[in-house]
Structure formats: structure tokens, C-alpha cells
Amino acid sequence: MKVNVLSGDERSQKLLLQACVPFMDLKDNARFFYREDPNQNPYKIRTGKEDEYYQRKIDENRVSKIKKYIRTTILGDYRKQNVAVIFPTAMLLAFTIDDTRFSIGDTPDLVMPQDFYIVDGQHRLYSMIKLYEDVSGFMKTEEDIIVKEYLEKFRFNCTIMMNFDTWEQAQVFAEVNFNQKRVSRSLYYDIYGMNYSEDSTDKEKNFIYISHNLVKFMNTNPDSPFYQKIKMLGSGQGFVSQACMAEALMRHMSSPQGIWYVDFSKISEKPRYRYMASELISFYTVVTKCFPDYWPICMKHRSILSKTTGVGAMIRLMGYIHVSFLNDEIRQGLHKYDGYFYEPYINKVENILSALKDKSESLFSFKGDFSGTGGRGLELALYNKMCEILNEKLG
């Protein structure tokens, strides 16, 4: 698929793209929301289906009207009654991709990743998906066949936010839907799981903003294993994208069962977040010590441990270890500790991660079982495998 690189930052590859994306590429892989099921354990070992985000509240009346419009327009075009003009305005997508070298003004080829978000245009795509399901049944009419064949060739006009993190996407969503259009602000909550506020002081109680800032902190703190190694705006340095890390960290904050979950309704003062950085820095200090042959040298990847799949799986594993293997003394110590290298935690986690050492080649190498472009599927599979190994060896 050809894309037009419109604008952005070439060094960090945080870019705005334009493309005509086939409906068939969108229908099976689009994610409509960031909000997770609050009853779901984010660290449970899963087969895949249970890990899907649950569908946000859909305006079924609106969907019905859009489906009717699409069908009528397609059939009218087929009968030469009109020229089909379906969704001429751009749908807004967002995804993260490793290792691109795009330049503004170029028209490179791009393979759509297996996971991407619909930032704006959810009802349009959802309605077309439901219509496609309607006309794909066993008892198809002649009109159904006409509509189905049209949809299978249809391309959406799309603007793509590449390597923007969730906070940055949410700001664009708010601008488009609340300032440029009159849309209910409850939609922001349905998608992102947080209430929208224009009060800047409320940012400190927004887990999307917290994860955004935690990533920036990890990139600027010399004590961090990720110091100057995250691809940030204005910097071409780094081996992992800001967007990848921010989304991985959000898992610990968004669910009531997450290790960093904060019930903001019970907090009146400014929340304290230092313990999050302490745990993350301490954890990755152990990762670099246990798997030195797989950690990057001079920004050069030596395994998937430093790529999207590995970072996402390992940050999720940090939560699993916290819940399954840490005692209350260490957990409480993390919250009280003022530094970034909490020795009791480091010693405990080193003993745990050492159980993965003899499987490190199959887990992390480019020739291993989890190297490739499988998106969240590979990340989940790697996470599951690491959990299984730890449970087998440590009980």
C-alpha cells in the first residue's frame, strides 16, 4: 500500500500519513477503543480472544442509518442512478511501527500492521463491517452480492498518526470531536476510560497522561536503562518508540487489578508516582543484567527484547511478577523508597528472571519462536510462554 508522508518529525518517525486503505485490511484488525474491561485481570495468561478489548457503547440507531446509506448508495451507483460518494472525509487511524525511515514528501510502501486504532471514524467502519456481515450470509440476494463485491474493493480515505502515543492521540480526538464537532464527551470515556477535562491540573489524575510522562522520564533520567534510548519527538535516537512504551505501561494503571492502579476519586491531593519509576527502573536493571547478550549496544537491536513485541511482553511480565511472586514487604517498600534502585526488589526479581536464561534464545533471539510481525498476538504469546516457564520452575 502506498502512503503519502504529509508532516511530522522524521528523526523520531512520529509522522502524519495519508493513504487509501482497503476495507478488507481494516475490518479484522481495527481496535475501536483503549478502555479495558475493569473486571479483567491484566496479568491472566490468555489464549487471545479473552484479551480483546470489549466493544464500546455503539449507537445502534446511528449504525442502522449508516448501513442503509452505504447500501443505498452502492446500489444506486450500480444502477447508474448516482455516483457513489461514501465517506469522502478522512478516517483517522493510529499505529506504531518499528524501524521505518520515512521522509516528508515521500510516497513509500507500507504494510498495514495487524493492530491499529480508530481515533476518529469508529461508527463509519463499524457500520460497514456490520453491513458486510449482513450481505455475507448463506442466503444472499442479488443485491447482497452487488454490495458485497463493492465493499471488498472499497478503500477508506485515511489519515494515519504513526508512532503517536495514546495521550497525543487523545488530544487529537478531543480537538476533532469537542471543538470542531458537537459530540458527547462521554465518548472520550467510552474509548479511553478517563473523563475528559480542559483543566490542566486534572492531567495529574489521568493515567494516559501519567504513562506519557513516565516514558519521557525514563528517557531523560540517567539512572534509567532506557536513558536516551526511546524515540521521542525531535530525537532520532532510540530503539523503542514512545507510543509502544506508553501503551504497555497503561495496562498497570487502567485496570483496578493493575499494580499501579490509583482510585482518583479517593485522592484529594496531588498523587505520588515516584514508585512507578522505581519499579520500572529496578525491573529493567535486572533485565539488562540477566540478558546482556540480548540487550542493544549503541542503539543496535540484538534481539526482540528491545523491540515492540519484547518491550510489551516484558513490561506486562513485570506486573505478573509483582502480583505472583513479591511479598507484601517488598511491595510496600517500593512505595516508600525514594531512590530508583530498590535492592530487595532487584535481588528478588533477579532470582525470578534467571529462570528464563536457558530459554533466552528461543524467547528473544531473531531466530526464536516470537520474532516476526505478529503484533499483539506475538506479544501475548511471548508473555504467556514466559509466565509458563516461571510457573513450572518456581511454582
N, C-alpha and C positions, 0 to 999 in steps of 0.2 A: 504494500500500500504506500503510495506517495503522500508525503506530508509537506506542507509549507511551513517553514520556521519563521514566525512573524516577529517575535521580540523576546526579550528576556536577558539572562545572564549566561554567556557562553562558558565562562570559567567553571561555574557550578552546575551547568547544564539544567538550570531552572528556567524552562523555556515555555513560550506560548506557541502552540502549533495549530494549523488548520488542515482538515482532511475531510474527505468524503468516505465515511466508514460504512461498510456493508452491514445491513441489519443482521444478517446471519452471523457476523462476528461479534455482535453486541448482545444478542438475545440470551445466550447461555452463560455469559461470564460477568455481566454487569452487576455491580453491588450498589444498591439504592440508598444505603444509609450506613453510618458509623455506629449508631447506637446498638449496644448489645443487650441481649435478654438479661435483666437484672437477676434472674433466678439461675442463670447458667454459671457453673464453676469454670473460670477461665483456665484452670490448670488440669482439668479432667482429660485423660487420654481418650482421644476420639477417633472415630472411623472416617469422619469427613462431613457427613450430612448434618450431624448434630452441631457442627461448627459453623454452619451457615448463619448469617445474621437474619433475625426474623423480620418479616415484611412490615414496614411502617404502615400506619393507617392510610388506606387508599380511599379516595373519594370515588366510590363505585359509580355514582351518577355521572361524574365527570368522565370516568373511563368509558362508560357506555356511550356517551355523546361523541367522544373522540374516535372510538371504534366505528361508530356509524358514519362519521365524517370521512374516515380513511376509506372504508368500504365503498361508500357512495362515490367518492372522488375517483377511485380506481376504476370502477365500473363505468362511470361517465367518460373517463379517458378512453377506455376500451371501445366504447360505442361512438367515439368521436364527437361526444356532446360537449366536452370541455378538455382543457389541458390540465393534467393532474399537477397541482402545486401542493405538495404535502410537506408541512413543516419547513418553510424556507429559512426561518431564523435558526441560528446555530444552537445545538445542544452542547452543554459544557461537561466535558469529561476530565478526569484526573487519574494519573497513574505514575508509578515510579519505575524507572528503568536504569539498570547498571550499565556503565561502560559505553555511553553514547559520546559522539564527538560532532554534534550538530553545530552549524554556524547559521547565524541570522541571514535570511535571504535565500538559503539553500532549499532544495526540494529532495531530501533524502528518502530512501525506502525505510519503512518501519513495519515491523511485525507486531500486531496488537498483542499486548501481554494478556495472560489468562485472567488477571484480576484488575479491575479498574472501577472507579466510582463515577456515578452520575451526579455531578454537582448541581446542575440545573437541567430540567427536561425529563424528570422522572416519569411524569404521567404520560408524556408522549411515547416513550419507549415501552413502558408497562402496558399501555393500551394496545400498541402494535403487537407486542408479544401475546397478549390475550386474544387478539383477533387472529393471529397466526395459528394459535391453538384451536380456535373455533373452526377454521377452514381446513384443518389438517386431520379431521376426524375420518372415520371409516366410510360414512355415508356422505360423500362430498357431492354437492351440486355443481353444475357447470359454472355458476358464478363463483362458487368457492374455489374451484380450480384456477379461474382467472385471477382472483385476488391472491391466492397462494403463490402463484408463479410471479406475480408482480412484486410481492413482498420479498421473495427470495432473491430478487435482483435489486431491491431498493437500497439506496445509500443515504445515510444521515449526514447532513451538513454539521460538522462538529468542530468546536474549538477545544483544544486539549491543553490542560495545565500539566506539564511534565515536571515531576520532582518537586512539586509544591507540597508542603506538609499540611496536616489536617487543619491547623489553626489558620493558615493562609487561605486554604480553600473555603473555610467557614466565613472568613471576612468577605470573600468574593460573593459567596452565596447570600450573605446578609445585604450586601450592596445591591445585587441584582434584584432580590425579592422584596426587600423592605424599602429601599429608596427609589428604585426605578419602577417597581411594580407594587401593587397593593396585595400582599399575600399575608395570611395569618402567621403571626410569629410563633405559634405553636408548632409550625412545620419545622422550624430550626431544632426544637427539642426532639421531634419525631426522628429526625435524621441524625443529629449529633449527640443527643442525650443530655444536653445542657440548655438552660434557659438563655435566651439572647438578651443582652443588656448593652446599652450605649454608654453606661457609666464605666469609665476606665478603671475605677477602683474594684469593680467586680471581677476583673480579669484574674486577680489573685485567687479567686474561688472557682475557676473554670479549668477542669482537668485538661482540656485541649490546649489551653494557653500554658499550663504548667509543664506539660510534656514538651511543648515548643521551646520553652525557656530552659528546661533541663538539658535538652540536646545542645543548645547554644553554650550552656555552662560546661558540658562535657568537652566541647571543642576548644574552650578558652582556658580551662583550668590545667596548669602544668602537671598536676597530680593525676590527671585522668589518662587512662590508656588510650583514649580517643583524642588526646590533645592534638589539635590541628590536623586531624585525620577525617573529619566529617565535611562533606561538600556543602558549604554554606554559600549564601548569596555573596558574590564578589570574590569568591575564592575558588580556584580550580583545584586546590589541594584536597586530598582526602580519598578514602577508599569506600566509604559508605555514605549514602545520601541522608540529608537531614530528614526527609519525608519518611524514609524507611525506619529510622530510629524512633522518631516521634510516634509513629503508629504502634510500634512494638511496645513502647513504654506506656501508652494509653491503656493497654489491657490491664495493667496493675492498678489503675486509678478509676476506671469507668464502672467496674463491677463491684457490688457490695462485698463480694468474696475475694476481691483483689487485695494484694498485700499492701498497697499504698492507698486504698480507698479512704476517702475523707467524707464524712457526712457534714456538708457545709451548713445544713440547717441548724446544726447544734454548735456552730462556732461563730462567735461574735467578733473576736479579734483577728488580726492578720495571721493566717495559718503558717506553720513552720514546715519547711520542705527539705531541710538540710539532710535529714536521714535518708531520703531517696538517693541523693547524690552519693552519700557514704556507702550505701549498699551497692549501688551500681559500680562505683569505682573499685570497691573492695572485691566485688564479684569478678570483674574483668581483669583485675590484677592477678587473680587466681587462674583465669582462663589463659592469659598470656604466659603464665609460669608452667601450667600443665601441658600446654600445646605449643611450645615455642617454634616448632618446625612448620606450623600451620598459620602462624600469625604473620602479617605483612612485614616486609622490610622495605624501607624507603618508598612507601605508598604502593608497592607492588603486591598484588594478590598472590598468595601461595596456596590458597585453599578457599573453599566456600565459607569458611569460618568468618571471613571479613566481608562477605557479600550478603545480599538481601536475605537469601534463604537462611544462611548461618546466623546472622545477627538476629533475625526474627525468632528463630528457634531457640537460640541460646538465652535471649532475654526472657522468653517465656519459661525456659527451664529454671532460670533464677527464681521465678515465682513458685514453681513446683518444689524446688529445694527448700525454699523458705517455709512453705506450708508443711511439707512432708518430713523434713529432716532436722530443722532447727528447734532447739528447746526455747522455752519462754525467756530464759535468762539472756540468750543471745539476741532474740527478737527485741526485747526491751532495751538491751544495751545499744542496739543500732539507733533507737530513737533518742537515746540520751547522749550519745557520743558526739563530740564537737569536731572531731577530725574526719579524715576521709579513708583511713586505713584501719579498720576495726579488727584487731588481731584475733580475738576469739572467733569472729565470723570467718576471717580468712583461713585460719587453721582448720576449722570445721569443713568449709567448702572445698579446701584443697584435698582433704581425705575423700570427699564425695566425688569430685570430678576426676580424681585419679582412677576411679573405677572405669572410666571411659578410655583410658590411654591405650589399651591394647586393641581397641576398636577404632582408633582415631583415623586410620587410613580409609576405612570403608565409610566412616561418618563424614569426614571433612575434605578428603582429597578430591581433586578434579576428576579422578578416575573412580571415585567412590560411588556409592549407591544413591546419593542425593544431589549429585551435580547435574545441572541442566536448567531448563526454563519452565519448570512446572508451577511457578508462582506459589500461592498459599498451600497448594497441595503438597509440594515437596517440603515446604517449611513444616507443615503439620506432621508429615511422615518422619522427618528428622527428629522433631520434638518427641513424637511417640516412641521412636526407637531408643533415644537417649533415656527416656523415663523407664522403658522396659529393662534396659541394661542395669540401671541403678537399682531398680526393684529386685532384679534377680541376684545381684551381687551384695546389696546392702540390706535387703528385706524391708 
